[in-house]
Amino acid sequence: MLPLLKALLLTLSLWSLLPATAAPISRDDPESTYPDRKGTSSASGSAVVVTANPLASAEALAVLKEGGSSIDALVTAQAVLAVVEPQSSGLAGGGFLLHWDAKQRRLVVLDGREVAPERSQPDDLLDASGDPLPWRQATAQANAIGVPGTVALLWEAHQRHGHLSWGRTLQPAIRLANAGFLPSPRLLRSIRLAQRFGVSHSPDFQEIYLPGGQPPPAAQLFRNPALAQTLRQLARKGGPTFYQGPLAQQILRGINELQASEPNFRGWTPADLSNYDVVRRAPLCNQQLQHRICTMPPPSSGGLALLQTLALLNQSTDLPSSSAGKPKVWRQLARAQAWADADRLYWVHDPLDGAIPTEALLDQAYIARRARAMQSANGLRPTPGLPLGIENYPYGVPDRGIEHGTSQITIVDAGGNIASYTSSVETIFGSRHLVAGMVLNNQLTDFAFKPSLGNKPVANRRLPGRRPMSSMAPTLVFSNGEPVLALGSPGGRSIPHLLSRVLLASLAWNEPPARAVALPHLSSRGKTLVLESDPPLPWPFPLQQLKSEASLRRQGIGSGTALVRRIEAGWQGAADPRREGTALALP
Ligand code: GLU
């Protein structure tokens, strides 16, 4: 490009460094940011719990104190979050778990992602003229609700690795739902956000969360008796009752009642619930930053993207001599994110429809080729690559451009068993529909809305029985065969952007956990590079130094990293100050 033109474009992108704007809810950032933050919560000891809510962390720690395992504490934390943080995760959502069994020295991956019901059709989220529904409208459709996997995942993990009884692990959630709790500022803010996002389609939501048209009062105990009743049933009868039996029937009735107001919705069959299966998958592992990083394989694309991002970065930057204070590495990080996104948003789908070439996409020669293309792209937007062994592009290229809640729990117990678990109802309060006190997810908006493009199928198209591509990437890091770091974060499509930055800070810059989570974030989104406005720790250089071919926008970024790191005397955990997270430890 001519130097003059280049200078002009650069100036234009600096001009677009407008004052920070409030982040709208979007696919890139499904819950928006939380402004009332305090400092970073961190704790160290022989066992550590990090969740997005103080009540969930306290109850999970009590379970560990009683001799419970990391999985017992996980079940407790998730059940409590379903009550106190229903905007982000719950029993009628889905999630992914990485579990390290210290005795067996085995890493197990459980996929509890939502599944498209039998009667789904590829064009369910298109309008009458065949165009994709606007994302916001789609999130409220019954056709967006996937068959939930959370309870099945927790049950299976508990059957294998629980020490305390299943009933005991659910007690704190039952108590809080029944006797009530003081709603946190973030819960109240989320209710107001959901109100603006749209709740008129859900009388149940309004009845529970907007009594008299307003969020519940901050100083009064908030109760959810219907959810308490559901949790009691689960405690008595076990996880399978969610999928077969009276609770399953109640869920089916609730879902199928939505047909009355949504003529395009064909409803669920009993088999949709009874056939739900948790899938055990092989972790996706790769050597990066002198560590073995293991993360979630497809149907998540977040794990692949975070590994590709680090691999591309390693080719283009002298990582060992880099530090948070050097803008060059941040600039390269932004580029690497965009190039990794181009691949993952093209290639990843439910593995039921055939293997995804994850190894070929991480192959060293392929990464070197991509890194060269990235360096010489001169601002051109990246397109997906063709890894070795694949001759032609098999799919249509989905457009990332249409703009259209999740929670991370990380726990290590005193025996060194680790749970890194990302759980989601998709956007804020999911579909805002409720059944039996539970928020129903809208996870099926994670499928591509258009099933084919240019006469080719889109990889991540909606099909019955399939799981939509996810960005969630719970991760475990090993050094000499020993786990040294566990982490994950919500953040929608930005998840691999957030986690690659946190891993860079932890493993290359050697930042301690509290700083690693609190340093600023950046996120490449199509033609725009979003720089975090008002990060918990300030940008370590003037933002002008991040000049980029993309147009720059300052905006809040709603990460919620929960991180646990091995230290000399045990473990240290830190909770992202961008949410209400709390880290607690046993001595
Ligand atoms: N539904 C998103 C996914 O699975 C997660 C949304 C979020 O992080 O809030 O990738």
Boltz pocket constraint, residues with backbone or C-beta under 6 A from the ligand:
constraints:
  - pocket:
      binder: B
      contacts: [[A, 27], [A, 30], [A, 31], [A, 405], [A, 406], [A, 424], [A, 426], [A, 427], [A, 443], [A, 446], [A, 469], [A, 470], [A, 471], [A, 472], [A, 489], [A, 490], [A, 491], [A, 492], [A, 493], [A, 495]]
      max_distance: 6.0
